[in-house]
Amino acid sequence: MFLARRRLVIILISISLIIPVFGCSQPSQPAKVLNIGLLLGSGGLGDRSFNDSAYAGLLEAQKKYNIRFETVDTGTLEANKDALSLFARNNYDLIIAVAFENMASLQAVAAEFPDTHFAGIDFELTADNVSSIVYREQEGDFLMGALAAMLTKTKKVDVIGGTDIPAIHRIMTGYVQGAAYQDPGVTVLTDFAGTFADPAVGLSLALKRFGEGVDVIHNAASKTGLGIIQAAAQVNKLVTGTSGDQRYLAPGNMVGNRPKRVDTAVMLLVDEVYNDSFKPGVRSLGLKENGLTLGPFDQNIVTPQITARLDELKQKIITGQIVVKAE
């Protein structure tokens, strides 16, 4: 009986020592989760360009943070506003609209939900709850114009933009300046395809220009630009672009690109919201901020000497020795 009581006392003492240990531990905090909504531009996912770069930024953010996201293709003005409003009503932590065409939709919905964080990429919009990120495209496309001037044999090149919007004007202006800086004897044509979403239009327009003696076309037309690449392959001419690596689409004809790093902008915005440091206002990204990059290029076309020249010009732009006008 005594032994039994002793065992009971020992057990009770052991439990009394264990209980405070568990009682002092703090419950683990749930991981912070961000919900992000993204309204895409014309062409949607699969453009191998602007929209795909934005999507890549979300995927990269998902690796770094605990986020959930949803993308919506652009549609009518009312459909876009409805999509953005739905994100806001569901208390999304960050709502992003990319491409100039979505500016009016974002502006309307941001005014309706002043306590929600919104962001616009590739257009300027000023509001207390909107972070707007634009690019100094003219810096990167100055380099692409210089590249075209070094590659052309006919002394006739072209740049084809999607639609008549400020970003495309900056691309064209920079391209013209770069070609003239490298070789004043080069003629530069500029065209608007009228759409960012129709490869057939790009194919037809590019074939027309190649038939007129152009031998290098700079593609700034998103999904429409897939037709420009196809045209270059058909007639064995050269094409450059403003998106990610598209060399695999036309080896030997697709020289390489000057990517606009929409993924960099998306990551920047997610970083700020996650760390409670959201910054409204307009910001500009260029070569210095890694908002624009060069290449990779087809090394069978772009020689080490050409690469060295591009690097030289790039550094002069970054340091201010060359000032590229936006208009």
Residue frames as qw, qx, qy, qz and C-alpha x, y, z in Angstrom:
[[0.000, 0.886, 0.463, 0.000, 0.00, 0.00, 0.00],
 [0.317, -0.794, 0.114, 0.506, 2.86, 2.35, 0.91],
 [0.413, -0.145, 0.601, 0.668, 4.65, 1.56, -2.33],
 [0.240, 0.617, 0.669, 0.337, 1.50, 2.24, -4.30],
 [0.105, -0.945, -0.239, 0.196, 1.06, 5.66, -2.66],
 [0.414, -0.589, 0.334, 0.608, 4.72, 6.47, -3.32],
 [0.391, 0.184, 0.667, 0.607, 4.33, 5.68, -6.98],
 [0.093, 0.823, 0.540, 0.148, 1.25, 7.90, -7.14],
 [0.265, -0.876, -0.013, 0.403, 3.13, 10.82, -5.52],
 [0.437, -0.318, 0.518, 0.664, 6.01, 10.43, -7.96],
 [0.301, 0.464, 0.689, 0.469, 3.62, 10.41, -10.93],
 [0.039, -0.919, -0.391, 0.036, 1.78, 13.51, -9.65],
 [0.356, -0.736, 0.191, 0.544, 5.05, 15.39, -9.12],
 [0.433, -0.026, 0.629, 0.645, 6.19, 14.47, -12.64],
 [0.187, 0.689, 0.621, 0.323, 2.95, 15.76, -14.12],
 [0.184, -0.927, -0.207, 0.253, 3.16, 18.98, -12.09],
 [0.399, -0.531, 0.373, 0.648, 6.63, 19.60, -13.55],
 [0.357, 0.209, 0.701, 0.581, 5.50, 18.92, -17.10],
 [0.119, 0.802, 0.586, 0.015, 2.34, 21.03, -17.07],
 [0.115, -0.868, -0.007, 0.484, 4.06, 24.42, -16.51],
 [0.356, -0.272, 0.596, 0.666, 6.42, 23.72, -19.41],
 [0.201, 0.443, 0.749, 0.450, 3.51, 23.31, -21.80],
 [0.067, -0.857, -0.475, 0.188, 1.62, 26.15, -20.18],
 [0.246, -0.718, 0.137, 0.636, 4.45, 28.63, -20.82],
 [0.375, 0.034, 0.644, 0.666, 4.79, 27.86, -24.54],
 [0.319, 0.480, 0.052, -0.816, 3.15, 30.36, -26.92],
 [0.721, 0.447, 0.527, -0.042, 0.86, 29.16, -29.70],
 [0.435, -0.058, 0.480, 0.760, 2.54, 29.47, -33.08],
 [0.289, 0.583, 0.073, -0.756, 1.40, 32.45, -35.14],
 [0.738, 0.481, 0.471, 0.048, -0.29, 31.61, -38.44],
 [0.481, -0.046, 0.393, 0.782, 1.83, 32.40, -41.47],
 [0.215, 0.599, 0.066, -0.768, 1.03, 35.72, -43.12],
 [0.478, 0.350, 0.733, 0.335, -0.89, 35.18, -46.34],
 [0.139, 0.445, -0.124, -0.876, -1.29, 37.77, -49.09],
 [0.542, 0.520, 0.659, 0.036, -4.09, 37.61, -51.63],
 [0.081, -0.470, 0.330, 0.815, -3.18, 39.28, -54.91],
 [0.612, 0.607, 0.497, -0.098, -5.32, 39.97, -57.96],
 [0.261, -0.363, 0.476, 0.758, -3.82, 40.70, -61.39],
 [0.593, 0.695, 0.297, -0.277, -5.69, 42.20, -64.34],
 [0.624, -0.069, 0.514, 0.585, -3.75, 41.34, -67.51],
 [0.191, 0.570, -0.217, -0.769, -3.30, 43.40, -70.66],
 [0.769, 0.472, -0.108, -0.418, -4.30, 42.57, -74.23],
 [0.537, 0.459, -0.706, -0.047, -3.11, 39.19, -75.41],
 [0.850, -0.433, 0.084, -0.287, -3.34, 37.62, -71.96],
 [0.591, -0.496, 0.628, 0.102, -1.12, 34.81, -70.80],
 [0.789, 0.228, 0.512, 0.251, 0.85, 33.05, -73.49],
 [0.373, 0.927, -0.008, -0.038, 2.02, 36.26, -75.18],
 [0.843, 0.005, -0.032, 0.537, 5.63, 35.30, -74.29],
 [0.263, 0.530, -0.001, 0.806, 6.01, 38.97, -73.50],
 [0.156, -0.466, 0.232, -0.840, 4.48, 41.58, -71.19],
 [0.769, -0.374, -0.022, -0.517, 1.76, 39.53, -69.52],
 [0.920, -0.022, -0.360, 0.152, 3.91, 36.45, -69.12],
 [0.390, 0.365, -0.445, 0.719, 6.55, 38.60, -67.43],
 [0.430, -0.457, 0.210, -0.750, 3.96, 39.88, -64.91],
 [0.929, -0.205, -0.164, -0.262, 2.86, 36.30, -64.24],
 [0.756, 0.204, -0.456, 0.423, 6.49, 35.24, -63.74],
 [0.013, 0.470, -0.406, 0.783, 6.75, 37.92, -61.07],
 [0.735, -0.368, 0.091, -0.563, 3.80, 36.41, -59.20],
 [0.954, -0.001, -0.295, 0.047, 5.33, 32.94, -59.40],
 [0.499, 0.359, -0.469, 0.634, 8.62, 34.30, -58.05],
 [0.308, -0.467, 0.301, -0.772, 6.78, 36.08, -55.22],
 [0.893, -0.245, -0.127, -0.356, 5.00, 32.82, -54.40],
 [0.814, 0.135, -0.448, 0.344, 8.36, 31.15, -53.87],
 [0.258, 0.341, -0.423, 0.799, 9.47, 33.90, -51.50],
 [0.322, -0.121, 0.406, -0.847, 6.24, 34.61, -49.64],
 [0.184, 0.316, 0.919, -0.147, 3.03, 32.87, -48.69],
 [0.312, 0.311, -0.065, -0.895, 0.76, 34.35, -51.36],
 [0.460, 0.423, 0.779, 0.047, -2.33, 33.34, -53.26],
 [0.092, 0.414, -0.225, -0.877, -3.13, 35.02, -56.54],
 [0.546, 0.525, 0.653, -0.030, -5.66, 35.13, -59.33],
 [0.128, -0.233, 0.409, 0.873, -5.32, 36.54, -62.85],
 [0.468, 0.648, 0.525, -0.293, -8.08, 37.94, -65.05],
 [0.441, 0.243, 0.501, 0.704, -7.88, 38.60, -68.79],
 [0.088, 0.318, 0.056, -0.942, -8.69, 42.10, -69.92],
 [0.235, 0.520, 0.799, 0.188, -12.10, 42.64, -71.48],
 [0.026, 0.777, 0.334, 0.533, -14.50, 45.55, -71.81],
 [0.032, 0.478, -0.349, 0.805, -14.14, 48.56, -69.53],
 [0.685, -0.416, 0.076, -0.594, -17.10, 47.41, -67.45],
 [0.955, -0.073, -0.286, 0.029, -15.82, 43.82, -67.21],
 [0.549, 0.319, -0.441, 0.635, -12.43, 45.06, -66.07],
 [0.239, -0.474, 0.290, -0.797, -13.99, 47.30, -63.43],
 [0.861, -0.304, -0.095, -0.396, -16.16, 44.42, -62.22],
 [0.871, 0.076, -0.398, 0.278, -13.10, 42.16, -61.88],
 [0.296, 0.368, -0.425, 0.773, -11.13, 44.76, -59.95],
 [0.492, -0.443, 0.133, -0.737, -14.15, 45.53, -57.73],
 [0.927, -0.203, -0.266, -0.166, -14.58, 41.83, -56.95],
 [0.665, 0.182, -0.471, 0.550, -10.96, 41.62, -55.83],
 [0.009, -0.398, 0.324, -0.858, -11.48, 44.66, -53.60],
 [0.698, -0.378, -0.037, -0.608, -14.75, 43.41, -52.09],
 [0.947, -0.131, -0.288, 0.053, -12.98, 40.16, -51.23],
 [0.466, -0.856, 0.220, 0.048, -10.35, 42.15, -49.34],
 [0.859, 0.302, -0.053, 0.410, -7.40, 41.31, -51.57],
 [0.548, -0.647, -0.013, 0.530, -4.20, 42.74, -50.14],
 [0.123, -0.502, 0.405, 0.754, -2.86, 43.98, -53.47],
 [0.639, 0.595, 0.484, -0.066, -4.66, 44.50, -56.79],
 [0.277, -0.442, 0.467, 0.714, -2.52, 45.06, -59.87],
 [0.659, 0.679, 0.294, -0.132, -3.54, 46.17, -63.35],
 [0.470, -0.325, 0.482, 0.664, -0.95, 45.99, -66.12],
 [0.326, 0.326, 0.603, 0.651, -0.98, 47.86, -69.45],
 [0.028, 0.049, -0.005, -0.998, -2.15, 51.34, -70.36],
 [0.382, -0.287, -0.609, -0.633, -5.58, 50.15, -71.51],
 [0.537, -0.473, -0.691, 0.100, -6.49, 49.24, -67.91],
 [0.219, 0.089, -0.325, 0.916, -5.76, 52.66, -66.43],
 [0.399, -0.313, -0.131, -0.852, -9.35, 53.96, -66.50],
 [0.765, -0.329, -0.520, -0.189, -10.68, 50.79, -64.84],
 [0.614, -0.151, -0.518, 0.575, -8.11, 50.94, -62.06],
 [0.049, 0.209, -0.152, 0.965, -8.66, 54.64, -61.50],
 [0.554, -0.380, -0.272, -0.689, -12.42, 54.16, -61.05],
 [0.815, -0.330, -0.476, -0.015, -12.18, 51.20, -58.68],
 [0.523, 0.022, -0.440, 0.729, -9.32, 52.65, -56.61],
 [0.160, -0.314, 0.086, -0.932, -11.47, 55.70, -55.92],
 [0.720, -0.358, -0.322, -0.499, -14.30, 53.44, -54.76],
 [0.890, -0.361, -0.238, 0.142, -12.08, 51.47, -52.35],
 [0.117, 0.889, -0.298, 0.327, -9.69, 54.02, -50.78],
 [0.584, -0.623, 0.494, -0.165, -8.41, 51.60, -48.11],
 [0.945, 0.117, 0.282, 0.114, -7.25, 48.96, -50.60],
 [0.304, -0.591, 0.508, 0.548, -3.76, 48.82, -52.11],
 [0.759, 0.604, 0.239, -0.039, -3.79, 49.11, -55.90],
 [0.384, -0.512, 0.477, 0.602, -0.94, 49.21, -58.41],
 [0.683, 0.703, 0.110, -0.165, -0.70, 50.12, -62.07],
 [0.595, -0.341, 0.511, 0.519, 2.17, 48.93, -64.24],
 [0.397, 0.191, 0.559, 0.702, 3.06, 50.76, -67.44],
 [0.009, -0.728, -0.370, -0.577, 0.90, 53.82, -66.84],
 [0.171, 0.117, -0.421, 0.883, 0.96, 56.86, -64.56],
 [0.443, -0.635, -0.500, -0.389, -1.89, 57.17, -62.07],
 [0.147, 0.277, -0.514, 0.799, -1.74, 59.36, -58.99],
 [0.645, -0.546, -0.262, -0.466, -3.88, 58.48, -55.94],
 [0.359, -0.649, 0.534, -0.406, -3.26, 57.93, -52.22],
 [0.796, -0.176, 0.551, -0.181, -3.82, 54.17, -52.52],
 [0.859, 0.505, 0.076, 0.033, -2.16, 53.55, -55.91],
 [0.454, -0.571, 0.500, 0.466, 1.45, 52.72, -56.68],
 [0.704, 0.693, 0.069, -0.138, 2.20, 53.41, -60.33],
 [0.572, -0.436, 0.526, 0.453, 5.29, 51.98, -62.03],
 [0.643, 0.754, 0.001, -0.131, 6.41, 53.12, -65.45],
 [0.819, -0.118, 0.296, 0.477, 9.54, 52.46, -67.46],
 [0.072, 0.796, -0.304, -0.519, 12.09, 54.58, -69.26],
 [0.868, 0.288, 0.395, 0.079, 11.77, 52.36, -72.31],
 [0.452, 0.882, -0.136, 0.019, 13.67, 54.86, -74.41],
 [0.281, -0.739, 0.612, 0.038, 16.92, 53.90, -72.62],
 [0.669, -0.100, 0.732, 0.077, 16.75, 50.23, -73.52],
 [0.685, 0.592, 0.422, 0.052, 15.42, 50.81, -77.01],
 [0.126, 0.912, -0.350, -0.173, 18.20, 53.31, -77.74],
 [0.378, -0.465, 0.787, 0.148, 20.50, 50.30, -77.38],
 [0.660, 0.296, 0.690, 0.029, 18.28, 48.17, -79.63],
 [0.471, 0.869, 0.071, -0.133, 18.33, 50.90, -82.26],
 [0.059, -0.786, 0.592, 0.169, 22.12, 50.99, -82.07],
 [0.571, -0.131, 0.807, 0.074, 22.16, 47.20, -82.39],
 [0.662, 0.601, 0.443, -0.065, 19.96, 47.35, -85.50],
 [0.283, 0.917, -0.227, -0.165, 22.28, 49.93, -87.04],
 [0.231, -0.594, 0.758, 0.138, 25.19, 47.54, -86.54],
 [0.569, 0.069, 0.819, 0.004, 23.29, 44.56, -88.01],
 [0.605, 0.682, 0.284, -0.297, 21.49, 46.04, -91.02],
 [0.538, -0.062, 0.557, 0.630, 22.93, 45.49, -94.47],
 [0.245, 0.642, 0.564, 0.458, 20.28, 47.48, -96.35],
 [0.154, 0.018, -0.216, 0.964, 20.54, 50.50, -94.02],
 [0.474, -0.285, -0.246, -0.796, 16.77, 50.26, -93.55],
 [0.190, -0.124, -0.903, 0.365, 15.17, 49.10, -90.30],
 [0.435, -0.476, -0.363, -0.673, 11.72, 49.29, -88.72],
 [0.030, 0.010, 0.794, -0.607, 10.08, 49.28, -85.31],
 [0.435, -0.367, -0.604, -0.558, 6.51, 47.97, -85.04],
 [0.154, -0.093, 0.634, -0.752, 4.48, 48.90, -81.96],
 [0.071, 0.398, 0.910, -0.089, 1.13, 47.51, -80.87],
 [0.036, 0.850, 0.500, 0.162, -1.04, 50.61, -80.41],
 [0.239, 0.618, -0.063, 0.746, -0.50, 54.36, -80.15],
 [0.621, -0.748, -0.232, 0.016, 0.20, 54.70, -76.41],
 [0.127, -0.937, 0.321, -0.060, 2.91, 56.59, -74.46],
 [0.711, -0.427, 0.535, 0.162, 5.08, 53.53, -73.79],
 [0.769, 0.371, 0.417, 0.312, 5.27, 52.68, -77.50],
 [0.265, 0.945, -0.029, 0.192, 6.17, 56.27, -78.32],
 [0.401, -0.800, 0.445, 0.042, 9.05, 56.05, -75.85],
 [0.807, -0.065, 0.536, 0.240, 10.21, 52.79, -77.46],
 [0.631, 0.656, 0.290, 0.294, 10.11, 54.27, -80.95],
 [0.028, 0.981, -0.150, 0.120, 11.80, 57.51, -79.90],
 [0.565, -0.637, 0.508, 0.125, 14.62, 55.68, -78.15],
 [0.812, 0.161, 0.498, 0.257, 15.10, 53.28, -81.07],
 [0.481, 0.830, 0.136, 0.247, 15.35, 56.11, -83.59],
 [0.167, -0.933, 0.311, -0.063, 17.88, 57.96, -81.42],
 [0.720, -0.416, 0.534, 0.155, 20.01, 54.85, -80.91],
 [0.774, 0.396, 0.396, 0.297, 20.17, 54.00, -84.61],
 [0.304, 0.920, 0.002, 0.247, 21.09, 57.59, -85.49],
 [0.419, -0.824, 0.381, 0.021, 23.76, 57.71, -82.76],
 [0.757, -0.207, 0.567, 0.251, 25.40, 54.57, -84.09],
 [0.380, 0.082, 0.631, 0.671, 24.96, 55.28, -87.81],
 [0.250, 0.512, 0.171, -0.804, 23.25, 58.46, -89.07],
 [0.253, 0.265, -0.648, -0.667, 22.94, 56.83, -92.51],
 [0.009, -0.223, -0.975, 0.017, 20.38, 54.27, -91.34],
 [0.408, -0.243, -0.253, -0.843, 16.71, 54.93, -92.18],
 [0.047, 0.128, 0.890, -0.436, 14.26, 54.00, -89.41],
 [0.404, -0.334, -0.508, -0.684, 10.59, 53.36, -90.15],
 [0.171, 0.011, 0.738, -0.652, 7.94, 53.29, -87.42],
 [0.447, -0.217, -0.644, -0.581, 4.59, 51.47, -87.58],
 [0.463, -0.107, 0.589, -0.653, 1.60, 50.88, -85.31],
 [0.073, -0.090, -0.965, -0.234, -0.04, 47.48, -85.79],
 [0.478, -0.304, -0.194, -0.801, -3.22, 48.72, -84.12],
 [0.879, -0.357, -0.116, -0.294, -3.38, 45.76, -81.73],
 [0.162, -0.605, 0.754, -0.200, -1.29, 43.88, -79.20],
 [0.650, -0.080, 0.677, -0.337, -3.27, 40.66, -79.58],
 [0.830, 0.477, 0.184, -0.225, -3.30, 39.55, -83.25],
 [0.557, -0.374, 0.581, 0.461, -0.26, 37.69, -84.65],
 [0.575, 0.507, 0.563, 0.308, -1.82, 37.67, -88.15],
 [0.137, 0.987, 0.087, 0.010, -1.66, 41.48, -88.25],
 [0.400, -0.755, 0.436, 0.282, 1.98, 41.39, -87.20],
 [0.672, 0.023, 0.644, 0.364, 2.80, 38.82, -89.86],
 [0.469, 0.741, 0.421, 0.230, 1.19, 40.84, -92.66],
 [0.018, -0.996, 0.073, 0.041, 2.76, 44.16, -91.67],
 [0.517, -0.607, 0.519, 0.307, 6.22, 42.68, -91.17],
 [0.674, 0.222, 0.601, 0.366, 6.15, 40.86, -94.52],
 [0.328, 0.905, 0.239, 0.129, 5.21, 44.15, -96.18],
 [0.181, -0.935, 0.283, 0.111, 8.15, 45.98, -94.62],
 [0.642, -0.323, 0.610, 0.335, 10.61, 43.19, -95.35],
 [0.625, 0.506, 0.522, 0.284, 9.43, 43.29, -98.95],
 [0.187, 0.973, 0.075, 0.109, 10.27, 47.01, -99.06],
 [0.548, 0.597, -0.378, 0.448, 13.89, 46.46, -98.15],
 [0.478, -0.687, 0.381, -0.393, 13.84, 46.46, -94.34],
 [0.703, 0.207, -0.676, 0.077, 16.12, 43.73, -93.00],
 [0.281, -0.080, -0.751, 0.592, 15.78, 44.27, -89.22],
 [0.408, -0.599, -0.322, -0.609, 12.45, 44.81, -87.40],
 [0.052, 0.126, -0.701, 0.700, 12.14, 45.68, -83.72],
 [0.432, -0.439, -0.716, -0.329, 8.99, 44.09, -82.28],
 [0.045, -0.033, 0.539, -0.840, 7.13, 46.06, -79.59],
 [0.546, -0.096, -0.329, -0.764, 3.73, 44.48, -80.14],
 [0.570, -0.200, 0.646, -0.467, 3.33, 41.76, -77.47],
 [0.683, 0.151, 0.712, -0.059, 1.26, 38.85, -78.87],
 [0.593, 0.780, 0.043, -0.192, 0.98, 40.58, -82.27],
 [0.009, 0.790, -0.595, -0.150, 4.76, 40.37, -82.33],
 [0.678, -0.115, 0.724, 0.044, 4.62, 36.59, -82.63],
 [0.699, 0.637, 0.325, 0.019, 3.57, 37.18, -86.23],
 [0.181, 0.923, -0.333, -0.065, 6.52, 39.53, -86.75],
 [0.428, -0.505, 0.745, 0.074, 8.87, 36.78, -85.61],
 [0.745, 0.277, 0.607, 0.010, 7.14, 34.34, -87.96],
 [0.525, 0.848, 0.037, -0.063, 7.62, 36.76, -90.86],
 [0.075, -0.817, 0.562, 0.101, 11.35, 37.11, -90.15],
 [0.584, -0.205, 0.782, 0.068, 11.72, 33.34, -90.26],
 [0.713, 0.543, 0.438, -0.072, 9.75, 33.08, -93.52],
 [0.519, 0.845, -0.036, 0.126, 11.96, 35.55, -95.43],
 [0.827, -0.064, -0.147, 0.538, 15.19, 34.95, -93.49],
 [0.108, 0.730, -0.111, 0.666, 15.47, 38.46, -92.03],
 [0.375, 0.001, -0.662, 0.649, 16.21, 39.62, -88.49],
 [0.418, -0.712, -0.302, -0.477, 13.91, 40.59, -85.64],
 [0.242, 0.116, -0.649, 0.712, 14.51, 41.89, -82.12],
 [0.425, -0.615, -0.584, -0.316, 12.00, 42.42, -79.33],
 [0.154, -0.557, 0.305, -0.757, 11.04, 43.94, -76.01],
 [0.842, -0.382, -0.015, -0.379, 10.16, 40.86, -73.97],
 [0.716, -0.472, 0.514, 0.022, 11.77, 37.72, -72.61],
 [0.197, -0.410, 0.792, 0.407, 13.98, 35.25, -74.44],
 [0.761, 0.437, 0.248, -0.410, 12.20, 34.36, -77.71],
 [0.087, 0.585, -0.706, -0.389, 15.17, 33.03, -79.68],
 [0.357, 0.006, 0.934, 0.004, 13.70, 29.52, -79.70],
 [0.548, 0.596, 0.419, -0.411, 10.77, 30.77, -81.80],
 [0.679, 0.733, -0.006, 0.029, 12.98, 31.49, -84.81],
 [0.700, -0.478, 0.293, 0.442, 16.60, 30.36, -84.34],
 [0.534, 0.069, 0.427, 0.726, 18.92, 32.36, -86.56],
 [0.062, 0.611, 0.409, 0.675, 16.33, 35.09, -87.16],
 [0.464, -0.850, -0.192, -0.159, 15.29, 36.13, -83.65],
 [0.421, 0.578, -0.421, 0.558, 18.38, 38.04, -82.52],
 [0.399, -0.233, -0.662, 0.590, 17.30, 38.61, -78.93],
 [0.212, -0.804, -0.478, -0.282, 15.34, 41.01, -76.77],
 [0.091, 0.322, -0.369, 0.867, 15.37, 44.00, -74.49],
 [0.370, -0.493, -0.787, 0.005, 13.06, 42.70, -71.76],
 [0.288, -0.551, 0.116, -0.775, 10.88, 45.10, -69.84],
 [0.297, 0.008, -0.885, 0.358, 11.09, 43.54, -66.40],
 [0.558, -0.453, -0.196, -0.666, 7.45, 43.56, -65.39],
 [0.810, -0.278, -0.501, 0.123, 8.37, 40.71, -63.03],
 [0.416, 0.084, -0.390, 0.817, 10.74, 43.09, -61.23],
 [0.268, -0.333, 0.007, -0.904, 7.90, 45.57, -60.72],
 [0.764, -0.362, -0.392, -0.363, 5.53, 42.88, -59.44],
 [0.735, -0.152, -0.508, 0.423, 8.12, 41.58, -56.97],
 [0.182, 0.217, -0.263, 0.922, 8.81, 45.12, -55.76],
 [0.487, -0.377, -0.124, -0.778, 5.12, 45.70, -55.08],
 [0.835, -0.310, -0.442, -0.103, 4.63, 42.37, -53.29],
 [0.566, 0.048, -0.475, 0.672, 7.73, 43.04, -51.16],
 [0.055, -0.284, 0.186, -0.939, 6.32, 46.37, -50.05],
 [0.671, -0.366, -0.207, -0.610, 2.84, 45.08, -49.21],
 [0.831, -0.177, -0.510, 0.132, 4.22, 42.04, -47.38],
 [0.533, -0.062, -0.402, 0.742, 6.52, 44.25, -45.30],
 [0.137, -0.843, -0.476, 0.209, 3.83, 46.90, -44.67],
 [0.293, -0.511, 0.162, 0.792, 5.80, 49.49, -46.63],
 [0.445, 0.614, 0.590, 0.277, 3.47, 50.12, -49.57],
 [0.219, -0.406, 0.092, 0.882, 4.52, 53.28, -51.42],
 [0.437, 0.763, 0.474, -0.050, 1.86, 55.15, -53.39],
 [0.013, 0.821, -0.253, -0.511, 2.98, 57.48, -56.15],
 [0.799, 0.597, -0.067, -0.037, 4.67, 57.18, -59.54],
 [0.535, -0.586, 0.524, 0.310, 8.06, 55.50, -59.95],
 [0.654, 0.680, -0.261, -0.205, 10.19, 55.09, -63.03],
 [0.793, -0.312, 0.481, 0.204, 12.42, 52.09, -63.77],
 [0.538, 0.769, -0.298, -0.174, 15.21, 52.09, -66.33],
 [0.759, 0.371, -0.492, 0.214, 18.57, 50.49, -66.99],
 [0.047, 0.517, -0.601, 0.607, 20.00, 51.63, -63.65],
 [0.597, -0.235, 0.466, -0.610, 17.18, 50.02, -61.64],
 [0.129, -0.087, 0.976, 0.153, 17.24, 46.80, -63.68],
 [0.559, 0.439, 0.418, -0.566, 13.76, 47.60, -64.94],
 [0.740, 0.625, -0.147, -0.200, 15.14, 47.04, -68.44],
 [0.617, -0.444, 0.590, 0.272, 17.79, 44.51, -69.41],
 [0.447, 0.614, -0.484, -0.434, 19.56, 43.37, -72.57],
 [0.351, 0.321, -0.868, -0.140, 19.61, 39.94, -74.17],
 [0.566, -0.351, 0.611, 0.427, 20.37, 37.16, -74.18],
 [0.479, 0.674, -0.259, -0.499, 21.37, 37.45, -77.82],
 [0.952, 0.265, 0.118, 0.094, 22.16, 34.95, -80.56],
 [0.445, -0.701, 0.373, 0.413, 25.96, 34.92, -80.34],
 [0.608, 0.189, 0.587, 0.501, 26.23, 33.84, -83.97],
 [0.230, 0.808, 0.373, 0.394, 24.72, 37.21, -84.91],
 [0.232, -0.951, 0.087, -0.184, 25.77, 39.53, -82.08],
 [0.744, 0.321, -0.387, 0.440, 29.55, 39.38, -81.98],
 [0.600, -0.470, -0.335, 0.555, 31.73, 40.17, -78.94],
 [0.268, 0.067, 0.095, 0.956, 32.58, 43.50, -80.58],
 [0.293, -0.520, -0.419, -0.684, 28.89, 44.42, -80.88],
 [0.639, -0.588, -0.489, 0.089, 28.27, 43.32, -77.28],
 [0.524, -0.246, -0.200, 0.791, 31.17, 45.49, -76.08],
 [0.032, 0.266, 0.226, 0.937, 29.72, 48.48, -77.93],
 [0.482, -0.591, -0.486, -0.426, 26.28, 47.94, -76.38],
 [0.659, -0.491, -0.412, 0.395, 27.82, 47.67, -72.92],
 [0.365, -0.021, -0.036, 0.930, 29.70, 50.90, -73.52],
 [0.195, -0.408, -0.329, -0.829, 26.54, 52.73, -74.57],
 [0.603, -0.572, -0.545, -0.109, 24.60, 51.25, -71.66],
 [0.574, -0.381, -0.334, 0.643, 27.09, 52.56, -69.12],
 [0.159, 0.120, 0.108, 0.974, 27.02, 56.00, -70.73],
 [0.397, -0.531, -0.446, -0.601, 23.24, 56.08, -70.36],
 [0.667, -0.531, -0.493, 0.174, 23.38, 54.93, -66.73],
 [0.515, -0.322, -0.184, 0.773, 26.01, 57.55, -65.84],
 [0.127, 0.866, 0.294, -0.384, 24.25, 60.33, -67.75],
 [0.281, -0.389, 0.480, 0.734, 26.84, 60.77, -70.48],
 [0.113, -0.194, -0.702, -0.676, 24.11, 59.93, -72.98],
 [0.334, 0.271, 0.520, -0.738, 20.67, 61.40, -72.25],
 [0.040, 0.248, 0.854, 0.456, 17.92, 59.66, -74.20],
 [0.337, 0.003, 0.059, -0.940, 14.86, 61.80, -74.82],
 [0.357, 0.248, 0.856, -0.280, 11.46, 60.30, -74.12],
 [0.490, 0.733, 0.425, -0.205, 9.76, 62.26, -76.90]]
